[in-house]
Amino acid sequence: MIKDKVVIITGASSGIGAATAVLLASKGAKLVLGARREDKLIQLVNKITSDGGEAIYQVTDVVNPDDNKSLVEYAKKTFGKVDVMFLNAGLMPNSPLSELKTDEWNQMIDVNIKGVLNGIAAVLPTFKEQKSGHVIATSSVAGLKAYPGGAVYGATKWAVKDLMEVLRMESAQENSHIRTATIYPAAIKTELLDTITDPESAKGMEQVYDQYEIGPDRIANVVAFAIDQPEDTNVNEFTVGPTDQPW
């Protein structure tokens, strides 16, 4: 059941996060939206509420542990609980390692790995206390296979795969009834390509996406499916992409 579940989404201001927020709200979930761009969050909350849904927002930088904790506390203060934490914030400034774009490497590590860890750390005490909860994270097909130009991005997404699988196993061992789901999207229409500064990498990715991309609502459908499973059922991995993309 999705209705009345309290769902926190990071990276909520556009793409997969925004599409998921709109879909879950239409199914009766109560949304708590976190991202850095307040103007986009306001627009999204207004859209959801004007359509009869429930949503609140808080400006959140997932790299800051306190921002993550504050977002969880805001959800609990407003709605009394948290049922789902969707860790969706991510960056993909791909480049060959030889370009030595070390600032971008560190940025990806901070957002794509530490951001996920910060979200887990913020919500896990609540989920353990409740003896229930669902952690969902956006990885990538780059977290399943290697691609030239995607070494650091892929490494961060492999890390998400491992973190989430161990979280699932440990939660089962501890009988905390916490479910997990990791999503591995291929070419999905989002703002992900906007962060690529290396011209050749940008050109190559744009060609792939222009040919194959599908909408972020396709991932939103998968998130909804995962949440809607019975509490005793965990579907922990989803690889999702365009039918005609040979990923």
Secondary structure, 3 states (H helix, E strand, C coil): CCCCCEEEEECCCCHHHHHHHHHHHHCCCEEEEEECCHHHHHHHHHHHHHCCCEEEEEECCCCCHHHHHHHHHHHHHHHCCCCEEEECCCCCCCCCHHHCCHHHHHHHHHHHHHHHHHHHHHHHHHHHHHCCEEEEEECCHHHCCCCCCCHHHHHHHHHHHHHHHHHHHHHHHCCCCEEEEEEEECCECCCHHHHCCCHHHHHHHHHHHHHHCECCHHHHHHHHHHHHCCCCCCCCEEEECCCCCCC
